[in-house]
Amino acid sequence: MNKKAITFTIEALFGLTLCLLLIIIASVYLSRTPLSDTVMLSQFSLDTLAVLDHSQSLQQAISSNSSTLLQQYLDSLPPAFCVNLFLHNQQNDTLLSASKGNCSFDQKVIANRAFITSGGIYYAHLEGWWNYE
């Protein structure tokens, strides 16, 4: 009976030690892998183009030949996010552009999205960066 109690205690201590070790390893790994600024910036840029596309803002800008609606949306973005947005036709001619803020940039990302209007296929080109000022 005494040997069984000692064996059970040793097995329990071994199991608890293993669990504690796994928790420590997981917390160290998670603390060392933060989401990088570039990944977040890239995702935010792609999301911006997706919102403009799904809200038909890109299509309306092309049909009206005015970037006013785009400019209003860009101005409503968070202050830390700066962008230059260009709309191109299939020949890569810039048709419209809009930008947000007097921002200086350290590192920028580029996101592109194609969209279709009654006049054909167009491309949205967005340059985004964080405003660290």
C-alpha positions in Angstrom: 0.0 0.0 0.0 2.8 2.4 0.8 4.6 1.8 -2.5 1.4 2.5 -4.4 0.9 5.8 -2.6 4.5 6.9 -3.4 4.1 5.8 -7.1 0.8 7.7 -7.4 2.3 10.8 -5.9 5.3 10.7 -8.2 3.0 10.3 -11.2 0.8 13.2 -10.1 3.9 15.4 -9.6 5.2 14.4 -13.0 1.8 15.2 -14.7 1.6 18.6 -12.9 5.2 19.4 -13.9 4.5 18.5 -17.5 1.3 20.7 -17.6 3.2 23.6 -16.0 6.0 23.2 -18.5 3.6 23.3 -21.5 1.9 26.4 -20.1 5.2 28.2 -19.8 6.3 27.2 -23.3 3.0 28.4 -24.8 3.1 31.7 -23.0 6.7 32.4 -24.0 5.9 31.5 -27.6 2.8 33.7 -27.7 4.7 36.7 -26.2 7.4 36.4 -28.9 5.1 36.4 -31.9 3.2 39.7 -31.9 1.3 40.7 -35.0 3.7 42.8 -36.9 2.9 46.4 -37.9 3.4 45.4 -41.6 0.9 42.6 -41.4 -1.7 44.8 -39.7 -1.1 47.6 -42.1 -1.5 45.3 -45.1 -4.7 43.8 -43.7 -6.1 47.3 -43.0 -5.2 48.4 -46.5 -6.9 45.4 -48.1 -10.0 46.0 -45.8 -10.2 49.6 -46.9 -10.3 48.6 -50.6 -12.9 45.9 -49.8 -15.1 48.4 -48.0 -14.9 50.9 -50.9 -15.7 48.2 -53.4 -18.6 46.6 -51.5 -20.1 50.1 -50.8 -20.0 50.8 -54.5 -17.8 53.9 -53.8 -15.2 52.9 -56.4 -17.8 52.4 -59.0 -19.6 55.7 -58.2 -16.3 57.6 -58.3 -15.6 56.2 -61.8 -19.1 56.9 -63.1 -19.2 60.5 -61.7 -15.5 61.1 -62.6 -15.2 62.6 -59.1 -13.1 61.5 -56.1 -15.2 63.4 -53.5 -16.8 60.3 -52.1 -13.5 58.5 -51.9 -11.9 61.5 -50.2 -14.7 61.6 -47.6 -14.2 58.0 -46.8 -10.4 58.4 -46.5 -10.8 61.3 -44.2 -13.0 59.2 -41.9 -10.2 56.6 -41.4 -8.3 56.6 -38.1 -5.7 59.3 -37.7 -2.8 56.8 -37.5 -3.6 55.4 -41.0 -2.5 57.4 -44.0 -3.2 56.5 -47.6 -2.9 57.4 -51.3 -5.5 55.9 -53.5 -5.4 55.8 -57.3 -8.0 54.4 -59.7 -6.6 53.1 -63.0 -8.1 51.9 -66.2 -6.9 48.8 -68.0 -4.2 50.8 -69.8 -2.9 51.8 -66.3 -3.8 55.4 -66.8 -4.6 57.2 -63.5 -8.2 58.4 -63.7 -8.8 59.6 -60.2 -6.8 59.9 -57.0 -7.4 60.7 -53.3 -5.1 60.9 -50.3 -5.4 61.3 -46.6 -3.4 63.6 -44.5 -0.1 65.3 -44.4 1.6 62.2 -43.2 5.2 61.2 -43.4 5.9 57.6 -43.9 8.5 55.2 -42.8 7.3 52.0 -44.4 4.4 51.6 -46.7 2.4 48.7 -48.1 0.6 48.5 -51.4 -2.7 46.9 -51.9 -4.5 46.4 -55.2 -8.1 45.5 -56.1 -9.9 45.1 -59.5 -13.5 46.2 -59.8 -16.0 46.2 -62.6 -18.3 49.0 -63.7 -20.6 49.3 -66.7 -17.7 50.9 -68.5 -15.3 48.0 -68.0 -12.6 46.8 -65.6 -10.7 49.2 -63.4 -8.1 48.9 -60.7 -7.7 50.5 -57.3 -4.2 51.0 -56.1 -3.8 51.9 -52.4 -0.5 52.9 -50.7 -0.9 52.8 -46.9 1.3 53.6 -44.0 1.2 54.3 -40.3 1.5 57.9 -39.2 4.0 57.8 -36.3 3.8 61.6 -35.6 
